[in-house]
């Protein structure tokens, strides 16, 4: 019998389409697929409809900001969430973590991070 490992399913909710494309390339080079959504409402819907192993979530999103998306997610799922944002104020980091984010990564960042 051959063991088949499933690669992690990752959702990126990010309005910067150029950054999204770069991240898709980076993840593909590491044999990981990355689904994307470009606004908070679409991202929340995709996150709740799919069975993702990880969500990477921007804070400053159109339609619904990342903090609201995170609040909605935490009411329904415990999927790990990494906040990815240019909002680097201490209060923003604390807010994200208090709302249930598993980590908070500041932009700009190195792909290896």
C-alpha positions in Angstrom: 0.0 0.0 0.0 1.3 3.4 -1.0 0.9 6.3 1.5 -0.3 9.5 -0.2 0.3 12.8 1.6 -2.0 15.6 1.1 -0.4 19.0 0.7 -1.7 21.7 2.9 -4.6 23.8 1.6 -3.8 27.5 2.1 -6.1 30.6 1.5 -4.6 34.0 1.0 -7.0 36.9 1.6 -5.1 39.9 0.2 -6.3 42.8 -2.0 -2.8 43.5 -3.5 -3.0 41.4 -6.7 0.7 41.8 -7.4 1.7 40.5 -4.0 -0.9 37.7 -4.3 0.7 36.6 -7.6 4.2 36.7 -6.1 3.0 34.6 -3.2 1.3 32.1 -5.5 4.6 31.7 -7.4 6.6 31.3 -4.2 4.2 28.6 -2.8 4.0 26.8 -6.2 7.9 26.6 -6.2 7.5 24.8 -2.9 4.8 22.5 -4.2 2.0 24.1 -2.3 -1.2 25.4 -3.8 -2.5 28.8 -2.7 -6.1 29.9 -3.3 -6.7 33.7 -3.2 -9.5 36.1 -2.4 -9.2 39.9 -2.9 -11.7 41.4 -0.5 -12.8 40.5 3.0 -16.3 39.4 2.1 -15.1 37.1 -0.6 -12.3 35.8 1.6 -14.7 35.0 4.5 -17.0 33.2 2.1 -14.2 31.1 0.7 -12.7 30.4 4.1 -16.0 29.1 5.4 -16.8 27.1 2.2 -13.4 25.4 1.9 -11.5 23.2 4.2 -8.3 25.2 4.5 -5.4 24.2 6.7 -4.1 27.8 7.0 -5.5 31.3 6.2 -3.1 34.2 5.5 -5.2 37.4 6.1 -4.5 41.0 5.3 -5.9 43.6 7.6 -6.6 46.5 5.2 -9.1 44.9 2.8 -12.0 46.4 0.8 -15.6 45.5 1.7 -14.8 44.0 5.2 -11.5 44.5 7.0 -9.3 41.7 8.2 -10.2 42.2 11.8 -13.9 41.7 11.0 -13.1 38.6 8.9 -11.1 37.2 11.7 -13.9 37.8 14.2 -16.3 36.0 11.9 -13.9 33.1 11.3 -13.3 32.6 15.0 -17.1 32.2 15.6 -17.1 29.3 13.2 -13.7 27.7 13.0 -10.3 27.3 14.6 -8.3 27.1 11.4 -4.9 28.8 12.0 -4.8 32.4 10.8 -1.6 34.5 10.1 -2.3 38.2 9.8 -0.3 39.8 7.1 -0.3 43.6 7.1 1.4 47.0 6.8 -0.3 48.1 10.0 2.6 47.7 12.3 1.3 49.6 15.4 1.6 47.7 18.7 -2.2 48.1 19.2 -3.0 46.6 15.8 -0.8 43.6 16.6 -2.4 43.1 20.0 -5.9 43.5 18.5 -5.2 40.8 15.9 -3.8 38.4 18.5 -6.6 39.1 20.9 -9.2 38.4 18.2 -7.6 35.0 17.7 -4.8 35.3 15.1 -2.1 32.7 15.5 0.6 35.1 14.3 1.0 38.6 13.0 3.5 39.3 10.1 4.4 42.8 9.1 4.8 44.0 5.5 7.2 44.2 3.9 8.5 40.7 4.6 10.9 38.2 3.3 9.2 35.2 1.5 11.1 32.9 3.8 9.4 34.4 6.8 
